[in-house]
Amino acid sequence: MIDSLLWWVISPLDYTFMRRALVACMALSLTAPILGVLLMLRGMSLMGEALSHAILPGVAVAFMLAGFSLPLMMLGGVAAGLVTVATASSVTLFSGLKEDAAMASLFLVAMAAGVMIISLSGSALDLGHVLFGSILAVDGRTLLLVCLVSSLVLVGLAISFRALVMECLDPQFLTLQGRHAGWTHGLFMCLVVLSLVVGFQSLGTLMAAGLMLLPAATARYWSQRLEGMIAIAIGWALACSITGLLVSYHAGLPSGPTIVLLTGAGYALSVLFGPCNGVLVRRRTPHRVLRHEKG
């Protein structure tokens, strides 16, 4: 039994493409969930999903000009993401429309434009690669780029973490401390865009936010402390990434959707059984309170 389990875990790592995919997943899992937790604290979880679609036009234009050149596609994605963030902020500033509503309108237009560009310049296979990614196709150059950008995001989080948390909880206090909340928010959105862009090669633009948002939402049901939520989110993202890769290899399934579905299954179980506001816990609480009052 143990030998079979060891073979199931270790045998895929005999192949170079599986080792590269594993390292890429680990790099993404160590950074994206932290941003997801901070997005959740801001009440901006859907903003991450919108941005993952908003990078598509930049990726599409780079693809049209240079084919599957990952550095140029990432650069195009970053540019498109930052333009979308700046446009949404401008719309909010001058019209009073909430930022999430402005972002929702922009990402729909951006996604439609990106799909149109790729469809006109490539094949259905090209469109599928950009939309859904292919983590098993990560080569050495791509892996290096993924690790470098993920490290840059991690360093940015480490340097500005306290300011980011204060901006989540009390932007006015941050301003009183001599730091402009708007600049902190801008830095945070730049880190989100970088994380999503580096994840599109692995999970595609449609699912790049999966490792960012689902582990963070899962962690919310297991801890009410920030450090606890971050640790649980990272741990769950790593577990799902590794398990998803192994399952997809042995079962012949697409890796990206398998990983995201596993994180989604964890979220569903957490909604039911999580000790922090899980469905079963909330059902039991009134009965305990009632018995305590009678006693």
C-alpha positions, 0 to 999 in steps of 0.5 A: 500500500505504502509502496503504491502511494509512493509510486503514485506521488514520485513517478510523475516527477521522473519527467522534467515537465512535471518538475517544472510544473510543480515548481511553477505551482508552488511559486504561485501558491506562495504569493497569490493567496496572500493577495487574495486574503487582502482582497477579501478584507477589502471586500474586493474579491471579485476585483481579482476575477475582473482583473484576470479577464482585463489582462486579456487584450494586452496578452492578445495584442502581444500574441498577435505581434510576436506569437507565443513569446511569454515575456512579451505576453506578460508585458502586454498583460501588465500594461492592459491590467494597469490601464484597466485599473487606472481607467476604473479609478478615473471613472470612480473619481469623476463620475462617483460610480463605485470602483467594482462597478466600473471594473465590471463594465471594463473587464467585459469589454476588455475580455470581448476585445481580447477574444476577438483579437486572438480569434482573428489572428490565430486558431482555436487552439491558440485561443484555448491556450491563452484562456485556459493555460497549460502548466505542463507546457512550462519550459525553463525560460517560462519557469524562471520568469514565473519565479522572478515575478513571484519573488518580486511580488513577495518582496513587495508584500513584505516591504509594504505589508503593514501599510497594506493591512492598515489601508484595508482596515482604516485608510484615514489612520494610514493618511494620518501616519503620513502615507497616502492611502491612494498610493498604497492602494495603487501599489496593491493593485499593481501587485495583484496585476503582476500575480495574475499575469504570471499565473495566466501561463499556468491557469489561463486568463479565465482561471488565473484568479483561482489560486488567489481567491478560492484558498483565501475564501476557504481560509476565512472559515477556519481562522479569524486572525489575519496571520491564520488566514494567510497561513491556511490559504497558502497551505491549501493552495500548495496542497491543491496545486500538488495534488491537482498536478498528480491527479491530472497526470494519472487520470489524464485530466487538464491540470489547471481545471483540476487544481481549481476544482480541488480548491473549490471542493475545499471551499465547499467543505469549509462552508459546511464544516468550517469552525468560523461561521460554517453552516453546521456551526451556525446551526448548532450555536442557537441551541447552545445559547438556548440551553445556556439561558435555560440553565 
